């Protein structure tokens, strides 16, 4: 199972195994997931990891 690193609207970064409809580009990058730091449903977007 592939893990996806995401960021919630409050700036918390976490990884998840379930990022619903990741391939559906027409819906945009944001999805609703429960943030483990906020303990609420938040809009999250995938984080692009940069190599240094």
GROMACS elastic network, one bead per residue, 0.5 to 0.9 nm:
[ bonds ]
;  ai    aj funct       b0    kb
    1    17     6  0.66796   500
    1    18     6  0.89383   500
    2    16     6  0.86083   500
    2    17     6  0.60680   500
    2    18     6  0.85155   500
    3    15     6  0.62661   500
    3    16     6  0.54604   500
    3    18     6  0.75808   500
    3    19     6  0.84620   500
    4    14     6  0.84293   500
    4    15     6  0.53759   500
    4    16     6  0.53539   500
    4    17     6  0.61841   500
    4    18     6  0.77964   500
    4    19     6  0.69620   500
    4    46     6  0.68760   500
    4    47     6  0.81067   500
    5    13     6  0.70194   500
    5    14     6  0.57066   500
    5    16     6  0.64402   500
    5    17     6  0.88978   500
    5    45     6  0.86243   500
    5    46     6  0.58861   500
    5    47     6  0.56561   500
    5    48     6  0.80597   500
    5    49     6  0.84881   500
    6    12     6  0.83043   500
    6    13     6  0.57070   500
    6    14     6  0.56290   500
    6    15     6  0.58900   500
    6    16     6  0.74027   500
    6    19     6  0.88247   500
    6    44     6  0.60922   500
    6    45     6  0.54006   500
    6    47     6  0.50742   500
    6    48     6  0.86545   500
    7    10     6  0.79458   500
    7    11     6  0.57823   500
    7    12     6  0.54659   500
    7    14     6  0.65010   500
    7    15     6  0.85834   500
    7    35     6  0.88283   500
    7    43     6  0.84861   500
    7    44     6  0.53308   500
    7    45     6  0.55773   500
    7    46     6  0.63860   500
    7    47     6  0.62761   500
    8    11     6  0.53402   500
    8    12     6  0.54339   500
    8    13     6  0.66706   500
    8    14     6  0.83822   500
    8    33     6  0.84622   500
    8    35     6  0.68427   500
    8    38     6  0.89583   500
    8    42     6  0.60170   500
    8    43     6  0.57878   500
    8    45     6  0.67257   500
    9    12     6  0.74985   500
    9    42     6  0.66223   500
    9    43     6  0.60177   500
    9    44     6  0.63337   500
    9    45     6  0.83852   500
   10    38     6  0.81998   500
   10    42     6  0.84234   500
   12    35     6  0.77789   500
   12    36     6  0.87718   500
   12    37     6  0.69342   500
   12    38     6  0.82400   500
   13    35     6  0.88221   500
   13    37     6  0.89821   500
   13    47     6  0.81352   500
   14    35     6  0.78616   500
   14    36     6  0.78895   500
   14    37     6  0.87868   500
   16    19     6  0.67159   500
   18    33     6  0.88853   500
   19    22     6  0.59213   500
   19    31     6  0.75311   500
   19    32     6  0.89314   500
   19    33     6  0.80140   500
   19    46     6  0.87835   500
   20    23     6  0.86569   500
   20    24     6  0.89575   500
   20    31     6  0.71242   500
   20    32     6  0.86024   500
   20    33     6  0.88636   500
   21    24     6  0.54220   500
   21    25     6  0.86489   500
   21    27     6  0.87983   500
   21    31     6  0.86466   500
   22    25     6  0.75934   500
   22    29     6  0.77786   500
   22    31     6  0.88878   500
   23    26     6  0.89401   500
   24    27     6  0.59519   500
   24    28     6  0.74599   500
   24    29     6  0.84279   500
   25    28     6  0.54312   500
   25    29     6  0.69763   500
   26    29     6  0.86911   500
   27    30     6  0.79162   500
   27    31     6  0.89953   500
   28    31     6  0.83662   500
   29    44     6  0.81695   500
   29    45     6  0.56497   500
   29    46     6  0.70221   500
   30    43     6  0.60072   500
   30    44     6  0.53540   500
   30    46     6  0.77473   500
   31    42     6  0.80522   500
   31    43     6  0.53855   500
   31    44     6  0.53775   500
   31    45     6  0.65930   500
   32    41     6  0.61219   500
   32    42     6  0.54152   500
   32    44     6  0.61097   500
   32    45     6  0.89651   500
   33    40     6  0.81192   500
   33    41     6  0.53025   500
   33    42     6  0.56308   500
   33    43     6  0.64991   500
   33    44     6  0.66327   500
   34    37     6  0.88522   500
   34    38     6  0.79063   500
   34    39     6  0.62752   500
   34    40     6  0.52891   500
   34    42     6  0.59758   500
   34    43     6  0.85735   500
   34    44     6  0.89477   500
   35    38     6  0.53792   500
   35    39     6  0.54104   500
   35    40     6  0.58487   500
   35    41     6  0.63106   500
   35    42     6  0.63074   500
   35    43     6  0.88881   500
   35    44     6  0.84301   500
   36    39     6  0.51363   500
   36    40     6  0.77219   500
   37    40     6  0.82891   500
   38    41     6  0.81376   500
   38    42     6  0.82156   500
   39    42     6  0.88371   500
